[in-house]
Amino acid sequence: MNYWLFKSEPFKFSFDMLKEKGKAGTQWDGVRNYAARNNMKAMQIGDLGFFYHSNEGLNIVGIAEVCALAHHDTTTDDPRWECVDIRAVRDVPTPPTLADIKNNPKLSEMALVRLGRLSVQPVTPEEWKEVCRMGGLNPAP
């Protein structure tokens, strides 16, 4: 299993909105960055990802699961853009903030700290466990 981080501005698409989509989930569309697209192309069914609220909140609020492999992003006619489908798994009880993450030496190399603007990022297993611990999910799912 691989781990990821999905960033979204909550006023555009929040974790609560993802939860409303239910078990079917929804496509993670509108991504127009090659590195983020390539990250989605590397995802497998069942991979887990943090759901991060950017601009407002600046915290990891939930855990999502990849429920469909990379496919054409239906929000564009351009065949270069693909996306995965994700569904909500659970809330993070104590959402770690960006400041909390930046202040944790164990997370100094995390993509969220180093590549702040990338909308879909990889997370290492060690980072996953540490952020889950910080968020009150111990053991990590």
C-alpha positions in Angstrom: 0.0 0.0 0.0 1.1 3.5 -0.8 0.1 6.7 1.0 -0.7 10.1 -0.4 -2.0 13.6 0.5 -4.8 15.3 -1.4 -5.1 19.1 -1.0 -8.3 21.0 -1.5 -9.6 24.4 -0.6 -12.6 23.6 1.7 -14.8 26.3 0.2 -14.4 24.5 -3.2 -14.5 20.9 -2.0 -14.2 19.9 1.6 -13.8 16.6 3.4 -17.5 16.9 4.4 -18.4 17.1 0.8 -16.4 14.0 0.1 -18.2 12.2 2.9 -21.5 13.1 1.3 -20.5 11.3 -1.9 -20.6 8.0 0.1 -19.0 4.7 -0.7 -18.9 5.5 -4.5 -16.7 8.5 -3.9 -15.9 11.0 -6.6 -13.2 11.7 -9.1 -10.3 13.9 -7.9 -10.6 16.1 -11.0 -9.3 19.5 -12.1 -5.6 18.8 -11.4 -3.5 20.5 -14.0 0.0 19.8 -12.7 2.1 17.0 -14.3 3.7 15.9 -11.1 0.3 15.6 -9.3 -1.1 13.8 -12.3 1.8 11.4 -12.3 1.3 10.7 -8.6 -2.3 9.8 -9.4 -1.2 7.5 -12.2 0.9 5.6 -9.7 -2.0 5.0 -7.3 -3.5 1.6 -6.6 -7.0 0.7 -5.4 -7.0 0.8 -1.6 -4.1 3.3 -1.3 -4.9 5.7 1.5 -4.4 9.5 1.5 -4.7 12.4 3.9 -7.3 15.0 3.0 -5.7 18.4 3.6 -7.7 21.6 3.8 -5.6 24.3 2.1 -6.0 28.1 2.4 -8.6 27.8 5.1 -7.8 25.6 8.2 -4.4 24.5 6.9 -4.8 21.1 8.5 -5.2 17.4 7.8 -8.9 16.7 8.5 -9.6 13.2 7.1 -8.4 10.0 5.5 -9.5 9.0 1.9 -9.1 5.8 0.0 -8.4 5.4 -3.8 -11.5 3.6 -5.2 -10.8 3.9 -8.9 -7.5 3.8 -10.9 -6.4 6.8 -13.0 -8.8 7.5 -15.9 -9.6 10.4 -18.1 -10.6 13.6 -16.2 -14.1 14.3 -17.4 -13.7 18.1 -16.7 -11.5 18.4 -19.8 -11.3 17.2 -23.4 -7.5 17.2 -23.2 -6.4 13.5 -23.1 -3.3 14.4 -21.1 -5.2 14.9 -17.8 -6.2 11.9 -15.7 -7.5 11.5 -12.2 -8.4 8.8 -9.7 -11.6 8.4 -7.7 -11.4 8.7 -3.9 -13.9 8.1 -1.1 -13.9 9.2 2.6 -12.7 6.7 5.1 -12.7 8.6 8.4 -12.2 11.9 10.1 -8.9 12.7 11.8 -9.9 13.2 15.5 -7.4 16.0 16.2 -6.5 17.5 12.8 -2.7 18.3 12.7 -2.1 21.8 11.4 0.6 22.8 8.9 2.4 24.6 11.7 2.3 21.3 13.8 3.7 19.4 10.9 6.5 21.9 10.1 7.5 22.0 13.8 7.9 18.2 13.9 11.5 17.2 13.1 10.3 13.7 12.0 8.4 15.4 9.1 11.0 17.9 7.9 11.3 16.1 4.6 7.6 15.6 4.0 6.4 16.9 0.6 3.8 19.1 2.4 6.7 20.9 4.0 9.0 21.0 1.0 6.6 21.2 -1.9 3.7 23.2 -0.4 1.9 23.9 -3.7 1.7 20.4 -5.1 -2.0 19.3 -4.9 -1.4 15.5 -4.8 1.7 14.4 -2.9 3.3 11.1 -1.9 3.6 10.4 1.9 6.1 7.9 3.2 5.0 5.1 5.6 7.0 6.7 8.4 5.3 10.1 7.7 1.9 8.4 7.6 2.4 6.9 11.0 3.7 10.1 12.6 0.9 12.3 11.2 -1.7 9.7 12.3 -0.2 9.7 15.7 -0.4 13.5 15.8 -4.0 13.3 14.7 -5.1 10.8 17.4 -5.1 7.8 15.1 -2.8 5.4 16.9 -2.4 2.8 15.5 -2.4 4.2 12.1 -5.0 2.8 9.6 
